Amino acid sequence: MKVKKSALLLTLSLLLASCSSQEEVVAPELPSVPSNCADTKVLESILPRIADAKYIETEWEPAEGTDLYAAYNAGGIACTYGLQEAEVGATILWAPDNKILFSELTPNWIGFGQKEIDLPGIEEEAAYYLSEGIEGQGEYHIWSVNLLINGSWIQVGATFFNSLEDAIPVIKAAIDSLRTPKRAEREKITGCYLAELPNDLYVFNVHYHDNNTISADFYYKNINSEPSKGLFLGTYTNGIARGFYSLPTSNGTSERELFLKGDKNGFVTASAKLEKVGSIEKYVRPLDIKWSQEIKFIPAQECEGLLRG
């Protein structure tokens, strides 16, 4: 890979400047988005308005081009709270901005009629909201608010905001639900997990976990066959790692969907009907998953030797 001369000179000058400085400048650590909907502070903020509100477990299937897809693709999470039978509640999206996501989505929001706003009592970098009607003149609703704060994009959408004052407590709870760097570090599932059966060996080695994005090496060996190794890419939310792992085949590469439920103490695998479309095997929708106790992944110390083959 070629490096531009100007870029190289800039890098060298920055290094020299840092060496001559007495104090090392360290960028502040940013909080992480929530990983589990049941652990946020949002439900508590909704209960004064919806007395019997609950966390509504939802199997999201984001369509490309939507805010939901953008949030999950960036390592975010979506959570709904309210009364499902009454169709009243709020859905919150959290996603790491990565210095680009919010600005990329802003033109779409403006195109759909969202307007910029300065949220009272909140130190956001930017915010937009979608409303219907004229406040103080008949029916008025605020449908959603998008804000950028502490390196995260947060979207708060609800059916019961009749004023900005109604929305502020929920917005503040969504902000307070961001995880501190220390907490996010404690909750990471990075590490090696091993499942041994009489004739089979499985290895799930998570080497990257940032916000809710994970990647892992996946290894399988049957006693009567050659081992297969692949790369798993996916997310870890609500205690479930879900994504696809790729495996080399004689015809190229195949992909298979994989769900694992657990935490850094171990995982169990999903059992569900699969369908194959081209080279991709995935669980049949709507999902009908049972968690198998047959294959249990437990923390292991040494996986590198197996993964190197």
N, C-alpha and C positions, 0 to 999 in steps of 0.2 A: 504494500500500500504506500503510495507516495504522500509525503507531507509537504504542504506548501511552505516555501522559505519564510514568508511573512509570519505564518502561524508558528513556525519553529522559533523565530526570533522573539516573538511575543512570549512564548512559553519560557525561553531562557531568561528574558528580562524579568518575568514574574518570579522565577526561581531565585535570581540574584537579589531581587528586592526583598523576598521573604527571608533570605539568609542574612541580610544586613539589618533586619528588624529585630528589636529586642523582644517583641511580643508576637506570639503566633495568633493570627486571626482565624477563629474557627466558626464556621457557619452554624447558626442555631439549629438544633434538631427539631424537626417538625412532628406534630402528632400524627398518628395513623387513624384511618377510618375505623369504625366499629367492625368487629368480626362476627358478632352474634346479636341478632335482633332482640333476643330476650334480655340482654344485658345493657341496653341503652336506657337513657333517662326520658325518652319521649313519652312512653305510656303514662308515666306519672304526671306529665304536663297536660295530657289530654283528659284525664279522669275528671277534673273539675267541670269540663264541658260535656263529656260522655261518661256517665257514672259507671256503666258496666263494660267499658271498653277493654279489649284484650289485644294481645299480639296475635295477628292473623297469619298463620303459616301459609306461605304461597310458593308454589313451584313456578318460578319465573322462566319464561321462554322468550328472551328478548329478540325482537326483530331488528335486523341491521338498519341503521339510520335513525334509531330512536334514542332518546336520552337514557333509557334503561340499558340498552346495548352498550352505549358509550361508557356508562358507569361501570358495568361489569367487565367490559373489555380493559378498563384501566385498573382493575383490582378493587372495585368498589362493592357496595352492597345496597340492597333495597329492602325496606321493612314497612309493613302495613299494620296499623293499629286502629281499632274501632269496633263497631258492631257489624259483622258481616251480613246478618239477616236484615238489618235496617239500611244497609248500604251507606253507612255514615262512618267517616274516619279520616285518617291521614296516611299518606305514603311518603316516606323519606328516602331520598337517595344520597349516599355519601360516596365520594370518589376522590382519590388523590389527583390533584390538578396537574402535577408534573410540569408546571410552568407553561402549559399550552392548552389543556383541555377546555377550560372555561372560555378562553378567548375564541377557540374554534367553534364552540356551540353558540356563542352570543349572537351571531348574525341570524341563526335559525330562530332564536327566541324573539328577536326584534321583528323578524318577518311574520311571526305569529301574533304580533301585537303586544309583546311584553315591553314594559317601560322601565327605565333606570330609576332607582330609588335609593335614598340614604336611610338606612334602617335606624330608628331611634334607639340609643343605648347599646349599639353593637358596632364594634370596630372592624367592619368588613372592608375588604379592598374594593369590591364592586357588588352590586345587587340589581336584580331585575324582577319585576312581578307582573302577573297576568290577572286582570280584574274584569268584572262585568258589571255594567250599570254605573251610575254616578253616586258617589258616596253622599249620603244625606238626602237623596232624592229617590225614594222608592227602594226597590230591591238592589242590593249591592253585594257582590261576592269577590273575594280574593281567592283565586283558584290555585295559584302556585307562586312560590318565591324561589329564585336561584341566587345563591350568594357564594362569593369566594372569600375564604377566611383561613388563616393559618395553613396555607398550602393545600387546602381541601375545597372541592366544590360540593356544596350541599343544596339539594332541592327539597323543598317542603311543599307538598300539595295536599289539599284538604277540601272537604265538602262543607265545612262548618265555619269558615272564616268570613264573617260579615264586616270585618274591619281589619285594618293593620294591627290594631291593639289585640285582636283575637289571635293573630298569627305569631306575635312576638314571643310569648311564652314557649310555644312549640319550637320556634327557631332557636331560641336560647338553649332549650333542652337538647336539640340536635347538635349544637356546637359543643355543649358540655359532654356529649357522648363520644367525642373524639378521644382516642386512647393516647395516654402519655407515651413517650418513647420507651420508658422503663416497662410499662405494662405490655406494650406491643412486643417487646423483646422477650418477656416472660412467656407470652402466649404463642410464640413461634413454634412450629412443629418441625423445624429443621433437625435432621438426624437420620439415622438408618433404622429401618424396621424389617424384621425377618419373619416369614411364615414357613414352617416346616411341616410337611405331611409325609406319610410313609414313602411315597414315590415322587413327591414334588417339592421343589424349593422355590420360594418367592422372596424377592428383595425389593423394597420400596425405599429409596434413598433420597430424601428431600434435601436438596442442596441450596435452594433459594426460596425465601419467604419474605415478601415485602408487601405491607398492607395486606390484601387478601389474594395476591398473586403467588402461586407456587410453581416450582418446576422440580422434577425428580427423575432419577434413573430408575427404570423398572427392569427387573431381571427375573427370568423364569427358567427353571431347569427340571425336566422330567428325567427319571433314572434311565430311561431307554432312548433318550433323544439328545440332540445337541442343544445347548442353552440358547436362549434368545434374549436380546437386550434392546431396550428402547427408551425413548425420552417421553416423560409425562409432562404435559403443560395444562394448568388449570387454575382453579380457585379453591380457597378454603374459607367457607362461611358456615355459620350455624353448626359447627362441629363436623362438617362433611367436606372432604376433598373430592372435587369432581372435575373431570376433564378428559382428555384423550391421550393415549400413549401410542407412539408410532413404532412399528417393527419392520425391519427389512424383510422382504420376501423375494422369491425368484422373479416376480413380475414388477418389482419396484418397492413401494412402501405401503403398508396397510396401517389403518388407524382403528383403535377400539376404545369405546367409552368405558370409563372406570369411575366408580364411586366408592369411597372408603369413609367409614364413620368412626370418629374417635378423636383423640388428642395425642399429646406427646407420650402418653402412657401406653398407647397401642391403638390398633384399628381393626375393624371387621369389614368384610367386603359386601357389596350389594349383590343380591340375587334377583334377576328380572329377565324377562324375555328380551332377546336381542333381534334386531333386523339389520340386514346388510344392504347398503346402497353403494354400488361401486366398490371402492376399496375401504369403505368406512363401515364399521359395525357400531351401532348405538342402541341404547335401550328404547323399547317401543313407548311412544307417547300415546295417551297420558301415562305417566310413570306409575308402575305398580311394584314398588321395591320392597323386598324383605331383606333383612340384614342377617347374613349367614354367619353362624358361629363356627363353621367348618374350617374356614381359613382365617386365622387370627394373626395379625402382624404385631409383634412385640419389639420393643427397643432392643437394638443389638449394638455391640461395640465395633465390630470389624466387618465392614461390607466391601471395602475397597478391593480386596483381593478377588472376591467373586465378580465384582463389576469389571475389573480389568481382564477377567477371564483366564 
